[in-house]
Amino acid sequence: MHKPLIANLEYSHNCVCSDLPERYQDTKITYLADAGQHKEQICHLFTVSGDDPMQFVNGIESHNTVSNVKILRKSNDSMDIMTTTKDDQSTAYALRTSNCAFISTPIYDAGIEKVRLFAPSFDALGKFVDSLHNSYNIKITSKHFLKDNEKIRPEEHIRTEFLEFVSAADGLTKRQMEILKLASSYGYYEIPKRISIAKIGEKMDIGESTASELLRKAEKKLLPAIAKIIELQK
């Protein structure tokens, strides 16, 4: 089957991010970035923070998936480190060899990582799963075959446009927020309108022209961000 699809995955595996936090519960490890690949090795950047980050780093050094750990920055309660592992034990390897791609940031919760994945075909999804079967326990929780002309919406794009909207909303004055709430709750945007701009002005003790200008300024702040969100739906 060659139709592209989106799959929601859950997986657990014996890696430093899922294994060690259960043993060192007072210490936190945060994944930062892929630091590159050399031959059959792959490097990752992490921040380790807590009461005794060195103890956690010692645990990483003795972990069976890690061949080397380099400390890049060190303080009393945190360290930035670079780990080296075998490439074929990584999701990066599975993504590269199957031509799949993560379209959300993996979320770690209670030993399970959850992620959305794009696969160019069902066979490619199978190849991704099969390439990790020796070191990962993977469950496909749902899948959706893409329709013709259906767009993929990566989480990062959606989050960016939403944050722009939140930022625009934060820029509203109290009076602009008040008039938007009144206009929405009293049906100003319904067809036909259930309230006039003059009546909204009365509720705010301002004239019709002042209310109209106040509402237009509020809408002007929000509409560019709303337009970007609508563009994602095309």
Residue pairs with C-beta under 8 A, 6 or more apart in sequence:
1 121
1 122
1 123
2 120
2 121
2 122
2 123
3 121
3 122
3 145
3 146
4 118
4 119
4 120
4 121
4 145
4 146
5 118
5 119
5 121
5 122
5 125
5 143
5 144
5 145
5 146
6 103
6 116
6 117
6 118
6 119
6 143
6 144
6 146
6 152
7 116
7 117
7 119
7 125
7 140
7 142
7 143
7 144
8 114
8 115
8 116
8 117
8 140
8 141
8 142
8 143
9 114
9 115
9 116
9 117
9 138
9 139
9 140
9 141
10 112
10 113
10 114
10 138
10 139
10 141
11 112
11 113
11 115
11 132
11 136
11 137
11 138
11 139
12 18
12 111
12 112
12 113
12 136
12 137
13 132
13 135
13 136
13 137
14 64
14 65
14 135
15 63
15 65
15 89
15 135
16 29
16 46
16 59
16 60
16 63
16 65
16 66
16 83
17 29
17 31
17 108
17 113
18 108
18 111
18 113
19 63
20 29
20 56
20 59
20 60
20 63
21 27
21 28
21 29
22 111
23 59
24 50
24 52
24 55
24 56
24 59
26 50
26 51
26 52
27 48
27 49
27 50
27 51
27 52
27 53
27 55
27 56
28 48
28 49
28 50
29 46
29 47
29 48
29 56
30 46
30 47
30 48
30 49
31 44
31 45
31 46
32 44
32 45
32 46
32 47
32 80
33 44
33 45
34 42
34 43
34 44
34 45
34 92
35 43
35 44
35 45
35 82
36 42
36 43
37 43
37 87
37 92
40 86
40 87
40 88
41 67
41 84
41 85
41 86
41 87
42 84
42 85
42 86
42 87
42 90
42 92
42 93
43 82
43 83
43 84
44 82
44 83
44 85
45 72
45 80
45 81
45 82
46 80
46 81
46 82
46 83
47 78
47 79
47 80
47 81
48 56
48 57
48 60
48 78
48 79
48 81
49 77
49 78
49 79
50 56
50 77
50 78
51 77
53 77
53 78
53 79
54 79
57 69
57 71
57 79
57 81
60 66
60 69
60 81
60 83
61 69
65 85
65 86
65 89
65 135
66 83
66 84
66 85
67 84
67 85
67 86
68 83
68 84
69 81
69 82
69 83
69 84
70 81
70 82
70 83
70 84
71 79
71 80
71 81
72 79
72 80
72 81
72 82
73 79
73 80
74 80
87 93
88 131
89 135
91 102
91 132
91 136
93 131
94 100
94 128
94 131
94 132
95 101
95 102
95 128
97 127
97 131
98 119
98 124
98 125
98 127
98 128
98 131
99 120
99 124
100 117
100 118
100 119
100 120
100 124
100 125
100 128
101 117
101 118
102 115
102 116
102 117
102 118
103 116
103 117
103 118
103 152
103 153
103 154
103 155
104 115
104 116
104 154
104 155
105 115
105 155
105 156
106 113
106 114
106 115
107 113
107 114
107 115
116 155
117 125
117 128
118 152
119 125
119 128
125 140
125 143
129 138
129 140
132 138
146 152
151 232
151 234
153 232
157 232
158 232
161 225
161 228
161 229
161 232
162 229
164 225
164 228
165 222
165 225
165 226
165 228
165 229
167 225
168 221
168 222
168 224
168 225
169 221
169 222
171 221
172 180
172 218
172 221
172 222
175 204
175 214
176 214
176 215
176 217
176 218
176 221
177 218
178 204
179 200
179 204
179 211
179 214
179 215
179 218
180 215
180 218
180 219
180 222
182 188
182 200
182 203
182 204
183 189
183 195
183 200
183 215
186 194
186 195
186 199
186 200
186 203
187 193
187 194
187 195
188 194
188 195
188 196
188 197
188 200
197 208
197 211
197 212
197 215
198 208
198 211
200 211
200 215
201 207
201 208
201 210
201 211
201 212
204 211
206 214
